[in-house]
Amino acid sequence: MRYTSIVSLALACCQSASVLACGGHKHGDREWTQAELEELERKWGTEFGYTGIGSFAHLKHAKCLTTPSEHYDIAIIGAPFDTAVSYRPGARFGPRAIRQASSRQTSFRGYNQRANINPYANWATILDCGDIPVSPFDNALALRQMTEAFAELGNRAPVSAQHLSRPKLITLGGDHSLALPALRALRDYYGPSLRVLHFDAHLDTWHPDKYPSAWPSTQTHFNHGSMFWLAGQEGLVSNSSAKPNVHAGLRTRLSGLDDYLDDDAQNWHRIVSDDMDDMGTRGVIDRIMDTLGTEDPVYLSLDIDVLDPAFAPGTGTPEPGGWTTRELIRVLRGIEGLNLVGADVVEVSPAYQGAGEETALAAAQVVFEVLSSMVKKGASQKAGSVGEEKQESARDEL
């Protein structure tokens, strides 16, 4: 009798649990009306700076490399790679630090009064595409991984085809060597018409032999001080003397004046850090715009060590005597007329910035300014514009 009662009780409990489970399942599978979904978003969709998953500026995020169905106009992509540095490693943690520092950027308070635009609430679909899983053990493999990842992400159809013919990528570094695979991925589309605007304390056009070693290796040519030399050798950037590339913020020590002669031969125009004192931000802006113009495609590559260590201590090769964060931002705000087709912000090494996050904050602001410029430029042009017709002609000549 007692056994029968126990079995009956157990069956009753199972039936009750089953009913509850089924009821919950049916509730979860219900069809929600658009009005109900909008109400849920109104009630629960807002994120404060200190809440939410750590995507850049609280953007929608996805692992785009494993989700080919994801489309975007501008993608934020991390490249946590730092095994091509010559001094201090640590920039593999840069993408995470920059995203964390961007947490106060939100779509509901993202209006850029200078650009008269909110890049997060405009025509462009901006997506945080996560990180490239770059090998820290094999630099040849890492170079291949980054090149293929940039090519895959850059060749998808944009959401806003009326504004863009292909999406744009902004890469969070990582050491500066990632600029080489980024430029390789752009080669098939832009060819030799692509120009580079390079903010840095260092030239990064050094011949690899400028890093002396009794143990020569072809693989050592790929490093964060020679990637633009390699890019020039591979024909990835403009080599027309009438259309030079631009360095801005230089102040590094040299192995000799022949470093400048090599740089000249690689078709670079130099703006040194001291020019800021002589010309001011307006003079620097004018030099950049007069040199690059508004038509040719430009890749912007920004090493955070263009800033003085007082403003960006968390970097791999700090050099005293750099620009202030305010000066750099002012320059970035003055060059929005450039036809930016991609960008990177690199060499953020949070382990060296102490208790603060000055370096990552500066990097996050740089990304915001670049986004604003890209969105504003895209709003004023249509895919198939004169500039893109020129790019098509250049590709036909290859």
PyMOL commands that set and color helices and strands:
alter all, ss='L'
color gray80, all
select helices_A, chain A and resi 2-28+34-44+56-58+64-66+91-104+107-109+139-154+176-193+208-210+218-221+227-233+258-265+275-292+304-306+325-334+350-352+358-379+386-397
alter helices_A, ss='H'
color red, helices_A
select strands_A, chain A and resi 74-79+126-131+168-173+195-199+245-250+268-272+297-303+339-346
alter strands_A, ss='S'
color yellow, strands_A
deselect
rebuild
show_as cartoon
